[in-house]
């Protein structure tokens, strides 16, 4: 066996022992962090699935674009629409006329 294979607290000097203890503590912390990371990834995936399968959001997607839905749920009152959304609204207004367009709203 090489020295690396037979490393343990009893075969090390006091300085090496402290370094070994720090190494083990860091290694255990890394293992814990990896487990927490995997759990958080799993929870994130579950939440994303719940959001995407929300029956209200699915119903909204039938009527509105993703950008319009974001504006509806925005907490700020000055949320911005995309250029595409504005162009579609103007095209609809020009096609229907002002009175019919306002009736749609």
For each residue, the residues with C-beta under 8 A, 3 or more apart:
1: 5 6
2: 5 6
3: 6 7
4: 7
5: 1 2
6: 1 2 3 11
7: 3 4 11 12 20
8: 11 12
9: 12 17 20 21
10:
11: 6 7 8
12: 7 8 9 16 17 20
13: 16 17
14: 17 18
15: 18 19
16: 12 13 19 20
17: 9 12 13 14 20 21
18: 14 15 21 22
19: 15 16 22 23
20: 7 9 12 16 17 23 24
21: 9 17 18 24 25
22: 18 19 25 26
23: 19 20 26 27
24: 20 21 27 28
25: 21 22 28 29
26: 22 23 29 30
27: 23 24 30 31
28: 24 25 31 32
29: 25 26 32 33
30: 26 27 33 34
31: 27 28 34 35
32: 28 29 35 36
33: 29 30 36 37
34: 30 31 37 38
35: 31 32 38 39
36: 32 33 39 40
37: 33 34 40 41
38: 34 35 41 42
39: 35 36 42 43
40: 36 37 43 44
41: 37 38 44 45
42: 38 39 45 46
43: 39 40 46 47
44: 40 41 47 48
45: 41 42 48 49
46: 42 43 49 50
47: 43 44 50 51
48: 44 45 51 52
49: 45 46 52 53
50: 46 47 53 54
51: 47 48 54 57
52: 48 49 57
53: 49 50 58
54: 50 51 57 58
55: 58 59
56: 59 60
57: 51 52 54 60 61 69
58: 53 54 55 61 62
59: 55 56 62 63
60: 56 57 63 64 69 72
61: 57 58 64 66 69
62: 58 59
63: 59 60
64: 60 61 68 69 72
65: 68 69 82 84 85 88
66: 61 69 70
67: 70 71 81 82 84 85
68: 64 65 71 72 81 85
69: 57 60 61 64 65 66 72 73
70: 66 67 73 74 79
71: 67 68 74 79 80 81
72: 60 64 68 69
73: 69 70
74: 70 71 79
75:
76: 79
77:
78:
79: 70 71 74 76
80: 71
81: 67 68 71 85 86 89
82: 65 67 85 86
83: 86 87
84: 65 67 87 88
85: 65 67 68 81 82 88 89
86: 81 82 83 89 90
87: 83 84 90 91
88: 65 84 85 91 92
89: 81 85 86 92 93
90: 86 87 93 94
91: 87 88 94 95
92: 88 89 95 96 101 104
93: 89 90 96 97 98 101
94: 90 91
95: 91 92
96: 92 93 100 101 104
97: 93 100 101
98: 93 101 102
99: 102 103
100: 96 97 103 104
101: 92 93 96 97 98 104 105
102: 98 99 105
103: 99 100
104: 92 96 100 101
105: 101 102
